[in-house]
Amino acid sequence: MEMVPETEIQDEGILKQQREIEKEVAEIHPLVGNKQPLTCLLKEYMDDPIYTNKLTKLAGVYQSIRRVRPDGNCFFRGFGFSYFERLLDNEEEWKKFQAIVMGTKDQLISQGFPKFTLEDFFDSFMEVVNRLGGEGKMDAEELSRIFNEAGTSDYLVVYLRLVTSGQLQKEEDFYQNFLEGGKSMREFCQQEVEPMYRESDHMHAIALGSALKVGIRVVYLDRGEITTSPPEHDFPEDCTPSVYLLYRPGHYDILYK
């Protein structure tokens, strides 16, 4: 009888445990939740005076929060839903965005992204974008349904990741300054940007906002000085924000004023 290596057994155990955790997260958290009063977060941090103080200050500026599933895709999914929701009420902005997205496919193909794979994600993305305005415009309820259907929702996330990767590589000379550990930009994108479930940071936000001409404001709920308001950063710098996200360590949710 052939013995199964111990490392293989351990790997299988880890994978099984990971799948169980993912299933549990999926059962508890919809991909994109309903809008809730921002004050609902106070219940989570009622025993934490630093967070309680900062949330109280934050509630003076922002009214509501929409939770996004904490699966590593929350930045891209939160960005997508928040901006698409905004476009439903902004016909002229929708037309401009539609034109910008139309140009992304050829740009990415010219950079060497595989056409066959890219077109599939691009078509799915454009199909949703095209229905954010015009005669066949969807309503907010349908947008929520689309973002909560894993297949469609994940395709949207994948395309946003590809656009971000393309921008990072196109402007490599600028973004290279943010890299650590001696990785090339291509390696970074292949390992940290394009794969699903990889978490995002300020570099992803700058690149995505720059590529799609959309301003992103991230509010950081941190454990800094108790008396200070949560810091805010706009990506790219000096933009006019159209998307507002709340960042807690390792996770993004959508904010509303």
Secondary structure, 3 states (H helix, E strand, C coil): CCCCCHHHHHHHHHHHHHHHHHHHHHHHCCCEEEEEECCHHHHHCCCCHHHHHHHHHHCCCCCEEEEECCCCCHHHHHHHHHHHHHHCCCHHHHHHHHHHHHCHHHHHHHCCCCHHHHHHHHHHHHHHHCCCCCCCCCCHHHHHHHHCCHHHHHHHHHHHHHHHHHHHHHCHHHHHHHCCCCCCHHHHHHHHHCCCCCCCCHHHHHHHHHHHCCEEEEEECCCCCCCCCCCEEEECCCCCEEEEEEEECCEEEEEEC
